[in-house]
Amino acid sequence: MQAASAKWYDRRDAVFVEFCVEDSKDLQLKFEPSQINFSCLGGTDNAKHQNEIKLFEAIEPNDSKHKRTDRSVLCCLRKSQAGKSWPRLTKDKAKLTWLSVDFNNWKDWEDDSDEEFSNYDRFSEMMGNMGGEDDLPDGEPADDEDTADSDDEKMPDLE
């Protein structure tokens, strides 16, 4: 058993954690007020991954959500105290080799007071629009001739 690599970032009313496991199966995810437990089978070697994270602050387990895709499992953990910044994900200050900050999504929100609607609501909307577990397109595969770019003309012969 090994820990799944994960990235996290903080928002005003939620904390997001993404467990980076491709083709996850047998997913078990338990949200508790002070911790989350994650386990699954996945990756190219179909390894067993397990993470137990004791959280920096309390969350609302019943309001927290997750979404499984082919590449990862994204969790939205609803904070018990919205508006309170989390300097780290874990209660302990120890550096975990499998956990990193998701700098692509990190935002210094403490000074930003005019968000049009909450990030939690955006996450819910994004979850509805995101492809994933049961969202496979219907229909037949695309025909290569139909998908050719307009600039795919025959190149002149070299002299």
ZAMARGU-4260 file (C-alpha; in steps of 0.2 Angstrom, whole numbers, plus 5000, padded with zeros to 4 digits):
<rodrens>
0) 5000/5000/5000 | 5006/5018/4996 | 5000/5035/4998 | 4992/5043/4983 | 5000/5059/4978
5) 4989/5074/4981 | 4988/5093/4978 | 4978/5105/4988 | 4972/5124/4988 | 4962/5135/4999
10) 4947/5146/4996 | 4936/5157/5007 | 4923/5143/5010 | 4931/5127/5005 | 4947/5118/5003
15) 4951/5108/4988 | 4961/5092/4988 | 4965/5082/4972 | 4971/5064/4973 | 4981/5061/4958
20) 4977/5042/4954 | 4974/5037/4936 | 4960/5025/4932 | 4955/5023/4950 | 4944/5009/4955
25) 4936/5003/4972 | 4936/5021/4978 | 4932/5023/4996 | 4931/5041/5003 | 4926/5046/5020
30) 4924/5064/5026 | 4924/5067/5045 | 4924/5084/5054 | 4943/5083/5058 | 4950/5071/5044
35) 4947/5063/5027 | 4951/5045/5023 | 4954/5040/5005 | 4958/5023/4997 | 4957/5016/4980
40) 4966/5004/4967 | 4973/5013/4952 | 4988/5018/4942 | 4997/5008/4928 | 5002/4995/4941
45) 4984/4994/4949 | 4992/4998/4966 | 4982/5000/4982 | 4983/5019/4988 | 4978/5025/5005
50) 4979/5042/5013 | 4973/5048/5030 | 4973/5067/5032 | 4970/5075/5049 | 4964/5092/5044
55) 4970/5109/5050 | 4953/5114/5054 | 4935/5107/5055 | 4925/5103/5039 | 4906/5100/5036
60) 4907/5081/5031 | 4889/5081/5024 | 4892/5097/5013 | 4908/5090/5006 | 4909/5083/4989
65) 4920/5073/4977 | 4921/5069/4959 | 4931/5055/4951 | 4938/5057/4934 | 4950/5046/4923
70) 4965/5055/4930 | 4961/5060/4948 | 4948/5062/4962 | 4944/5080/4966 | 4937/5083/4984
75) 4929/5099/4989 | 4929/5100/5008 | 4917/5113/5015 | 4925/5123/5029 | 4915/5124/5046
80) 4922/5142/5048 | 4921/5150/5031 | 4932/5165/5028 | 4946/5158/5039 | 4962/5155/5029
85) 4971/5138/5031 | 4990/5140/5030 | 4992/5121/5027 | 4980/5106/5024 | 4986/5095/5039
90) 4985/5098/5058 | 5003/5093/5060 | 5017/5104/5052 | 5026/5089/5046 | 5031/5089/5027
95) 5022/5075/5018 | 5031/5069/5003 | 5015/5065/4994 | 5006/5081/4997 | 5010/5098/4988
100) 5001/5115/4985 | 4992/5117/4969 | 4999/5133/4964 | 4990/5133/4948 | 4974/5136/4958
105) 4980/5145/4973 | 4973/5162/4976 | 4976/5175/4989 | 4958/5177/4993 | 4959/5186/5010
110) 4960/5203/5002 | 4947/5199/4988 | 4930/5204/4996 | 4919/5204/4980 | 4917/5187/4973
115) 4901/5186/4963 | 4896/5169/4971 | 4904/5156/4982 | 4918/5145/4976 | 4908/5130/4983
120) 4893/5135/4972 | 4906/5136/4957 | 4912/5119/4962 | 4895/5112/4961 | 4892/5120/4944
125) 4909/5113/4938 | 4905/5096/4944 | 4889/5096/4934 | 4898/5101/4918 | 4914/5090/4921
130) 4915/5074/4912 | 4919/5059/4922 | 4914/5042/4929 | 4897/5041/4920 | 4898/5055/4907
135) 4904/5045/4891 | 4898/5053/4875 | 4886/5044/4864 | 4888/5041/4846 | 4901/5034/4834
140) 4920/5039/4834 | 4925/5054/4823 | 4929/5051/4805 | 4947/5056/4801 | 4942/5065/4785
145) 4929/5075/4795 | 4942/5081/4808 | 4955/5087/4796 | 4961/5105/4799 | 4958/5118/4785
150) 4977/5121/4785 | 4981/5103/4781 | 4984/5105/4763 | 4997/5096/4753 | 5014/5103/4754
155) 5024/5107/4738 | 5038/5096/4734 | 5056/5101/4739 | 5067/5106/4725
</rodrens>
